Amino acid sequence: MAGSPSRRFNVAVVGATGVVGAEMLKVLLQRRFPVGELRALASGRSAGQRIAFNGDRLEVRALDRKSFAGIDIALFSAGAGISTEFAPDAVEAGALVVDNSSAWRMVENCPLVVPEVNGDDIADNEGIVANPNCCAIPLTMVVDPIRRAVGLERLVVSTYQSASGAGKPLLDELEEQTRIIAAGGRPLPSVYPKQLAHNVVPGGWAMDQDGYNEEEVKIVNESRKILHDPGLRIAVTCVRVPVPIGHGEAVFLETVDPIGPDRVRELLAASPGITVEDDPTGQVYPTPAEVAGRDDVYVGRIRRDPSTRNGIALWLVSDNLRKGAALNAVQVAERAIEMGVR
Ligand SMILES: NC(=O)c1ccc[n+]([C@@H]2O[C@H](COP(=O)([O-])OP(=O)(O)OC[C@H]3O[C@@H](n4cnc5c(N)ncnc54)[C@H](OP(=O)(O)O)[C@@H]3O)[C@@H](O)[C@H]2O)c1
């Protein structure tokens, strides 16, 4: 894939009818990605549906082994099972795969990339580059500049994750539950194990034997891999909140050398893809409702944590469908093109 500025690339979006796939189509257009053909792929249930793209109404095709003929870049967003099964076919057909699922993230020869943090890792790909978890992306973006300046001892993270993080079905269920409650009824959860409307749920993901769920384990392992710090001390609690789009994270950092809140604000404000919104006296801090639809990771509530040596506490918010998924994937593809990868 040579990086000539006039070249156009045939792009497949696997999972084009999902919430991340739909955002990918938007992001490709908004960033004027040099798309030649756009191939929209989904399950057989959606085959024949039409979706809008750049003034056209593209027909959604059912994914099969021959879907990738002539494709240069395949953006996968249809779950880990589909990526495990079909990403090798796309590579075989000559495409560079950027995979949004968890299928390839921890595979040794597969780079796991946040372009602002470890974009150069793309060079080591064997056909697949993995897009990290939607909380690991903003977390590593915010932690990395601080770590480079003063070193990092330990991270303690609590997430506040929106319904769309679990895909369209939970987004629809949240809306439906909210309507039922407003009409005086009692909703019965079906997609998620607990009612999400008017509630917060510290679960919903598969549990392991140590009492952590798979989302917490992903954030730990993936952050270590992205930061190239396999020994990073990090503990995570994941919570689902009744918000449509936008994940928040409360982050406590212990650094090796001391650093104050003003210096953290300066470092983060100078980092690409990060916006600092932090006026402790003026109620200025990011919230999901304000950040949804935006590209940056927003940071506020930056303060000293006096309960430990060299402690900093902060709050971050990012749009899980954009920087947490579609935008990061498209940025990976852009960077791969610039690097002339594959
Ligand atoms: N949502 C997020 O914030 C987020 C963030 C990071 C990563 N991810 C990852 O992105 C992936 C998609 O998530 P999502 O939230 O967009 O889910 P979603 O809204 O439920 O969409 C799932 C997509 O996968 C397609 N699909 C399902 N079974 C398929 C099959 N057998 N063959 C082909 N396509 C199939 C669906 O097509 P049909 O419409 O035809 O069923 C749909 O397009 C997941 O791996 C998820 O872990 C999501």
Ligand as a Chemical Component Dictionary entry (heavy atoms), coordinates in Angstrom:
data_LIG
# 
_chem_comp.id                   LIG 
_chem_comp.type                 NON-POLYMER 
_chem_comp.pdbx_formal_charge   0 
_chem_comp.three_letter_code    LIG 
# 
loop_
_chem_comp_atom.comp_id 
_chem_comp_atom.atom_id 
_chem_comp_atom.alt_atom_id 
_chem_comp_atom.type_symbol 
_chem_comp_atom.charge 
_chem_comp_atom.model_Cartn_x 
_chem_comp_atom.model_Cartn_y 
_chem_comp_atom.model_Cartn_z 
_chem_comp_atom.pdbx_ordinal 
LIG N1  N1  N 0  -19.590 0.121   20.638 1  
LIG C1  C1  C 0  -18.391 0.552   21.026 2  
LIG O1  O1  O 0  -18.253 1.590   21.695 3  
LIG C2  C2  C 0  -17.167 -0.226  20.639 4  
LIG C3  C3  C 0  -15.933 0.317   20.939 5  
LIG C4  C4  C 0  -14.778 -0.389  20.602 6  
LIG C5  C5  C 0  -14.898 -1.606  19.971 7  
LIG N2  N2  N 1  -16.135 -2.120  19.687 8  
LIG C6  C6  C 0  -16.201 -3.397  19.008 9  
LIG O2  O2  O 0  -16.753 -3.184  17.710 10 
LIG C7  C7  C 0  -17.491 -4.340  17.303 11 
LIG C8  C8  C 0  -18.891 -3.925  16.874 12 
LIG O3  O3  O 0  -19.534 -3.308  17.946 13 
LIG P1  P1  P 0  -20.848 -2.427  17.791 14 
LIG O4  O4  O 0  -20.953 -1.731  19.088 15 
LIG O5  O5  O -1 -20.869 -1.648  16.527 16 
LIG O6  O6  O 0  -21.992 -3.578  17.732 17 
LIG P2  P2  P 0  -23.431 -3.577  17.017 18 
LIG O7  O7  O 0  -24.008 -2.221  16.967 19 
LIG O8  O8  O 0  -24.179 -4.650  17.692 20 
LIG O9  O9  O 0  -23.100 -4.027  15.504 21 
LIG C9  C9  C 0  -22.632 -5.320  15.203 22 
LIG C10 C10 C 0  -22.337 -5.406  13.727 23 
LIG O10 O10 O 0  -21.802 -6.706  13.450 24 
LIG C11 C11 C 0  -22.522 -7.287  12.389 25 
LIG N3  N3  N 0  -22.570 -8.740  12.480 26 
LIG C12 C12 C 0  -23.091 -9.485  13.487 27 
LIG N4  N4  N 0  -23.017 -10.804 13.156 28 
LIG C13 C13 C 0  -22.432 -10.865 11.943 29 
LIG C14 C14 C 0  -22.113 -11.926 11.062 30 
LIG N5  N5  N 0  -22.363 -13.219 11.371 31 
LIG N6  N6  N 0  -21.543 -11.637 9.864  32 
LIG C15 C15 C 0  -21.299 -10.353 9.511  33 
LIG N7  N7  N 0  -21.590 -9.292  10.312 34 
LIG C16 C16 C 0  -22.154 -9.557  11.498 35 
LIG C17 C17 C 0  -23.899 -6.706  12.530 36 
LIG O11 O11 O 0  -24.603 -6.893  11.315 37 
LIG P3  P3  P 0  -26.217 -7.102  11.327 38 
LIG O12 O12 O 0  -26.788 -5.722  11.485 39 
LIG O13 O13 O 0  -26.454 -7.693  9.987  40 
LIG O14 O14 O 0  -26.533 -8.011  12.469 41 
LIG C18 C18 C 0  -23.575 -5.259  12.848 42 
LIG O15 O15 O 0  -23.238 -4.577  11.645 43 
LIG C19 C19 C 0  -17.440 -5.309  18.480 44 
LIG O16 O16 O 0  -16.366 -6.199  18.264 45 
LIG C20 C20 C 0  -17.137 -4.406  19.649 46 
LIG O17 O17 O 0  -16.484 -5.086  20.700 47 
LIG C21 C21 C 0  -17.272 -1.445  20.004 48 
# 
loop_
_chem_comp_bond.comp_id 
_chem_comp_bond.atom_id_1 
_chem_comp_bond.atom_id_2 
_chem_comp_bond.value_order 
_chem_comp_bond.pdbx_ordinal 
LIG N1  C1  SING 1  
LIG C1  O1  DOUB 2  
LIG C1  C2  SING 3  
LIG C2  C3  SING 4  
LIG C2  C21 DOUB 5  
LIG C3  C4  DOUB 6  
LIG C4  C5  SING 7  
LIG C5  N2  DOUB 8  
LIG N2  C6  SING 9  
LIG N2  C21 SING 10 
LIG C6  O2  SING 11 
LIG C6  C20 SING 12 
LIG O2  C7  SING 13 
LIG C7  C8  SING 14 
LIG C7  C19 SING 15 
LIG C8  O3  SING 16 
LIG O3  P1  SING 17 
LIG P1  O4  DOUB 18 
LIG P1  O5  SING 19 
LIG P1  O6  SING 20 
LIG O6  P2  SING 21 
LIG P2  O7  DOUB 22 
LIG P2  O8  SING 23 
LIG P2  O9  SING 24 
LIG O9  C9  SING 25 
LIG C9  C10 SING 26 
LIG C10 O10 SING 27 
LIG C10 C18 SING 28 
LIG O10 C11 SING 29 
LIG C11 N3  SING 30 
LIG C11 C17 SING 31 
LIG N3  C12 SING 32 
LIG N3  C16 SING 33 
LIG C12 N4  DOUB 34 
LIG N4  C13 SING 35 
LIG C13 C14 SING 36 
LIG C13 C16 DOUB 37 
LIG C14 N5  SING 38 
LIG C14 N6  DOUB 39 
LIG N6  C15 SING 40 
LIG C15 N7  DOUB 41 
LIG N7  C16 SING 42 
LIG C17 O11 SING 43 
LIG C17 C18 SING 44 
LIG O11 P3  SING 45 
LIG P3  O12 DOUB 46 
LIG P3  O13 SING 47 
LIG P3  O14 SING 48 
LIG C18 O15 SING 49 
LIG C19 O16 SING 50 
LIG C19 C20 SING 51 
LIG C20 O17 SING 52 
# 
